Amino acid sequence: MSRVKWSLLYSFLQNYAGLGLSILATVVLARLLSPAETGLYSIAAAIINILQVFREFGTGPYIIQESELTPAKLGGVMSLSLGLGFSLCLVFLVLSTAIAGYFGEPRLILIVRLLSVNFLLVGVTSVSTAQLQRAMRFDALLRISLVQNVVHTAVSIALAACGYGALGMAWAALASSLATMAACAQCLGRSFWIRPSLNGWQAPLRFGAYACPGNLLAAMSVRLPDIVVGRLLGLEMAGLFSRGNGLVSLFEQAVMRGIIPVAESALAERRRQGGDITNDFVVTLRYLTVVAWPCLAMMSYLAAPIILLAFGSVWLPAVPVAQILCGSAGFVVLNTASISLMVASGAARRFLAQQALSVTVLVGALVLGSRLGLAGAAWGVAAWSCMLAVLSLHHACTILRVRLVVLLRPLGSGLLVTGLTMIPTVLIGARLQATPILIAELALPAAAAWLAALFLLRHPLAPELVRLAQSVRARL
């Protein structure tokens, strides 16, 4: 099996292992920590995490896409990463008392100071993980992720059980960062020790000047719907909208986070080798849509039983919002694929321009849609996602220098597979009650219909799945 396919397998294992351990920690800590302790840590973590976008400054994407990553350039990236990490660490060490005073909670002083040290540690490990992603060593990234998540889960639960409260979670974050650094050093060997250089920092600085604000705008677009809906429709409506959007977040964690890192690395590697990435991007679209679109269609159809099972009957008014947003996410998939192409081709300026226009249109769509209520806000997001899909395909055509029809052609197979998957699923589901049990009752028929559609349409993913199963069985 090719390296790309094994990379996908390792990436999904990394994603699901992290998600499983995160759920375990959340369930256990919910019984060990009071809401006040959880909220105390969340305040400090939220402030730190927002500024991690500035600390990263696009250094990871720069390493992945750079055609000639010389030792001088790598040293320049390390200098930039450490310099930003040290600066932010110093700022928060100084401001920790002021932050604690603003929230009226003296315990925040030590929590903020502990978390601020992560700026330095992540400054080193982010360069290491970007090197591994560039080399498509997703098996090493899987091991590093397992070490990080196991240490964080074990330390946070142990300290919470010992009564450390929010401070224990801060120590767990610091312990997991140290464990990640040790795992990176073990995986990279001598390549881990990069000497900072003042000669090669200009190129990553120029790249980051566009990538960093682009990433910040992308992060804003995720949070804007909750903010705008809460401001215009009230906190209750914002809560319902957030719960409806929870299905889309689940899809992103379960599917997209396993695919996109591998797609970015594979496209960047082909570009560095001087190859034509057009065919690779078309293949990415062909494979991505036959996986993502049927998943989203199923989640939209099962929105009621999923929300009932996960959140309870009080959240059932969020079902229409969830169904609309699942449809909207189908268009966002195309944007995500386009961003992976921009990262691989080093088009940071184009990425920033797209995100700036995207956020502007999203705000307008939400404001106009909110006048029609909660469902109107969701339809506003759907309209924005349609625009974003068109814009993303336009940028992809410009980068690849191809006509739009070249990128539209592979989308047809995604639509056909989705339709053939949903027709029998809906016919069976129509005879059953919309209870949480419906999820289990339709899982097998939907999976069988999806596989049958792949083989019926002779989609290239069908024989790949057969070979994957054979390879895994042979290794076992």
Secondary structure as UniProt FT lines:
FT   HELIX           3..32
FT   HELIX           35..56
FT   TURN            57..58
FT   HELIX           59..65
FT   HELIX           71..103
FT   TURN            106..107
FT   HELIX           108..116
FT   HELIX           118..134
FT   TURN            135..136
FT   HELIX           138..161
FT   TURN            162..163
FT   HELIX           166..188
FT   HELIX           189..192
FT   HELIX           202..233
FT   HELIX           235..251
FT   HELIX           252..256
FT   HELIX           257..272
FT   TURN            273..274
FT   HELIX           278..301
FT   HELIX           303..310
FT   HELIX           313..318
FT   HELIX           319..345
FT   HELIX           348..370
FT   TURN            371..372
FT   HELIX           374..400
FT   HELIX           404..429
FT   TURN            430..431
FT   HELIX           437..456
FT   TURN            457..458
FT   HELIX           461..475
//
